[in-house]
Amino acid sequence: NFGTVETIPEAFDREYLSPVQIGTPPQTVNLNFDTGSADLWVNTNETPENQQNGQVEYNPTLSSTAKKMEGATWDITYGDGSASSGIVYTDVVSIGGVTVQSQAVESAQQVSSSFQADAASSGLLGLAYGTINTVQPVQQKTFFENAMNDLASPLFTVNLMKQAAGSYDFGYINASEYTGEIQYTPVDNSRGFWGFNPSGFQVGNSSFNASSWYAIADTGTSLLLLPSGMVDIYWSAVSGAKFDALQGGYTFPCNTTLPSFTFGVEEYRGVIPGHFMNYAAITKTTCFGGIQSSDALGFSIFGDVALKAQFVVFDGGDNTLGWANK
Ligand SMILES: O=C(CNCCc1c[nH]c2ccccc12)Nc1scc(-c2ccccc2)c1C(=O)NCc1ccccc1
């Protein structure tokens, strides 16, 4: 089978939320689909009231198919320091008509401040490899891994849009969502991510700089995080741009016209329009750049700033990533 679900951007395209049905009768919660992590966790009746801000909850006690996974716990910390933890149920989970009968649903008994403040999001749905799922003592599979063998094709596609509704498709490739040919490239999943090797970059209409490095395709990270050498070259082309240690990155005058950023995947060239690189206004006149350094991480992250300019195929069958412009 196959299915499709819409994904809606929050302010600044900071994150994208999609409706997910959990339990019997189905309870719908909006989750942040995250190809950079592998835990499906959600606010529930067990999440302390003082750690919530109106989020819609999943309540396993109201689901006839919910089963507590005795002795199982989970605990996750993301690179930005945000964290959550709790216990585990299994229940029926459906996304866009694709159903997994027994999916590990991780109930949050603790969520850190950035999640507490995020009133629209009821949690995350991990789409990275299950090898980085945090459930103990028995690691759990992601929704996609559980659904994969029943899908028409063992893949899902990501079509994020700038400040508009996009979609996650499961089990099929919708040719109307992209232009040109899809360039496939092998995935390095040794760290549990959808890792790949870009082949170079280009700022605006300048020449292409061939270079090979390791990066991950991560819908759960807002920005495009690249080696500082590339980031410095990009922002040196923007008059008034500067590295602002207080803000923790490059800022620039909001009224500046930004150059596009092109990345290579083998012979393919992915183009990110200049205006996608304006992440958010800090003041009336100063804006925060969408392309920032990944040096502190040790690897690059193609987050939403990059992904919303592309149509991306996450193929779990042959472990490849497919890239296309749109
Ligand atoms: O964790 C994910 C994807 N899920 C994010 C869920 C999430 C984490 N706060 C959230 C807040 C709201 C919604 C979702 C999330 N991706 C990866 S791989 C390596 C790093 C990393 C490792 C070390 C240092 C930095 C990053 C991250 C990372 O922390 N990204 C988030 C981020 C990256 C940079 C800045 C901010 C956040």
The ligand as an SDF file (V2000), in Angstrom:
LIG
                    3D

 37 41  0  0  0  0  0  0  0  0999 V2000
   18.7230   15.8610   16.3310 O   0  0  0  0  0  0  0  0  0  0  0  0
   18.5680   16.0280   15.1640 C   0  0  0  0  0  0  0  0  0  0  0  0
   17.1970   15.9980   14.5620 C   0  0  0  0  0  0  0  0  0  0  0  0
   16.2040   16.1410   15.5850 N   0  0  0  0  0  0  0  0  0  0  0  0
   16.1000   17.5000   16.1460 C   0  0  0  0  0  0  0  0  0  0  0  0
   14.8930   17.5480   17.0560 C   0  0  0  0  0  0  0  0  0  0  0  0
   14.8700   18.8370   17.7860 C   0  0  0  0  0  0  0  0  0  0  0  0
   15.8340   19.3120   18.6280 C   0  0  0  0  0  0  0  0  0  0  0  0
   15.4400   20.4950   19.1400 N   0  0  0  0  0  0  0  0  0  0  0  0
   14.2260   20.8130   18.6300 C   0  0  0  0  0  0  0  0  0  0  0  0
   13.3980   21.9200   18.8450 C   0  0  0  0  0  0  0  0  0  0  0  0
   12.1910   21.9920   18.1640 C   0  0  0  0  0  0  0  0  0  0  0  0
   11.8080   20.9770   17.3070 C   0  0  0  0  0  0  0  0  0  0  0  0
   12.6320   19.8640   17.0910 C   0  0  0  0  0  0  0  0  0  0  0  0
   13.8320   19.7970   17.7730 C   0  0  0  0  0  0  0  0  0  0  0  0
   19.5510   16.2890   14.2890 N   0  0  0  0  0  0  0  0  0  0  0  0
   20.8440   16.4090   14.6870 C   0  0  0  0  0  0  0  0  0  0  0  0
   22.0580   15.3700   14.1200 S   0  0  0  0  0  0  0  0  0  0  0  0
   23.3160   16.1780   14.9790 C   0  0  0  0  0  0  0  0  0  0  0  0
   22.7880   17.2050   15.7010 C   0  0  0  0  0  0  0  0  0  0  0  0
   23.6190   18.0720   16.4960 C   0  0  0  0  0  0  0  0  0  0  0  0
   24.6300   17.5080   17.2720 C   0  0  0  0  0  0  0  0  0  0  0  0
   25.4490   18.3470   18.0160 C   0  0  0  0  0  0  0  0  0  0  0  0
   25.2730   19.7400   17.9940 C   0  0  0  0  0  0  0  0  0  0  0  0
   24.2580   20.2890   17.2140 C   0  0  0  0  0  0  0  0  0  0  0  0
   23.4160   19.4560   16.4720 C   0  0  0  0  0  0  0  0  0  0  0  0
   21.3720   17.3250   15.5580 C   0  0  0  0  0  0  0  0  0  0  0  0
   20.5330   18.3250   16.2340 C   0  0  0  0  0  0  0  0  0  0  0  0
   20.6000   18.4640   17.4320 O   0  0  0  0  0  0  0  0  0  0  0  0
   19.6940   19.0360   15.4710 N   0  0  0  0  0  0  0  0  0  0  0  0
   18.7910   19.9830   16.0660 C   0  0  0  0  0  0  0  0  0  0  0  0
   19.4010   21.3510   16.1490 C   0  0  0  0  0  0  0  0  0  0  0  0
   20.6310   21.6080   15.5760 C   0  0  0  0  0  0  0  0  0  0  0  0
   21.1990   22.8810   15.6910 C   0  0  0  0  0  0  0  0  0  0  0  0
   20.5030   23.8790   16.3460 C   0  0  0  0  0  0  0  0  0  0  0  0
   19.2540   23.6050   16.9050 C   0  0  0  0  0  0  0  0  0  0  0  0
   18.6950   22.3570   16.8000 C   0  0  0  0  0  0  0  0  0  0  0  0
  1  2  2  0
  2  3  1  0
  2 16  1  0
  3  4  1  0
  4  5  1  0
  5  6  1  0
  6  7  1  0
  7  8  2  0
  7 15  1  0
  8  9  1  0
  9 10  1  0
 10 11  1  0
 10 15  2  0
 11 12  2  0
 12 13  1  0
 13 14  2  0
 14 15  1  0
 16 17  1  0
 17 18  1  0
 17 27  2  0
 18 19  1  0
 19 20  2  0
 20 21  1  0
 20 27  1  0
 21 22  1  0
 21 26  2  0
 22 23  2  0
 23 24  1  0
 24 25  2  0
 25 26  1  0
 27 28  1  0
 28 29  2  0
 28 30  1  0
 30 31  1  0
 31 32  1  0
 32 33  1  0
 32 37  2  0
 33 34  2  0
 34 35  1  0
 35 36  2  0
 36 37  1  0
M  END
$$$$
